[in-house]
């Protein structure tokens, strides 16, 4: 599953994720598009927010 699908399944908008992660919406958009990788400091918090493991989160990142 892709980052966008995890976010949508959690019932969140990009702006919601951005606020919870203390980043701007553009960062979330770039994570989802694959333009930027997710900084390591956000891995655990984002995985918890989406209800997945860090491994799931990162394996999906690597798939593009």
N, C-alpha and C positions, 0 to 999 in steps of 0.2 A: 504494500500500500504506500502511496506517496504522501508526502508531508501535507499537501492540500487536503487529501482524503482524511487523514488523521484529524486535521483541524476541523473540517466540516462534520465529521462524526462526533467530535466533542461539542458541536454546536457553537463554534466560535468564528468570529470574523478575523481578518488579518489585524485589524486595529485592536481587537480584544487581546490577541496574542501579544502584540507589540507592547501594550500597556502592562501586561503581566510579566513580560520579559524585560521591561524597561529599555526597549529599543524603539526605533521608529518603524512605521509600517513598511517603508521601503526595504528594511532589512528582512522582514518576514517574507515579503514578496520575492526578494532575491534568493532566500533560502529555498522557497518553493519552486522557483524557476530553475534552480541549480546554478544560478549566476555566481552565488557565493556559498561556501560551505558554512555550516553552523559552528561558531566558535565553541571550543571545548567547554568554556565556563557555562554555556547554556544547555549542554546535553542533558543533564539530570533533570533540570527544572522543566525543560520542554517535554521530555519523555513522560514525566509525571503529569504534566498538564494534559497530554494526549492519551494517557492511560496505556502507554506501551513501555517496553524496556529500552534502555539506551542502545542495546545491540540491534533491536528492530529499527529504531530511528536511524541509526547509522548505516545499516545494511540497505535501507531504502534510499538514503542519500547517495550511496555509491552506485546504485542502479541508474541514477540520472532520472 
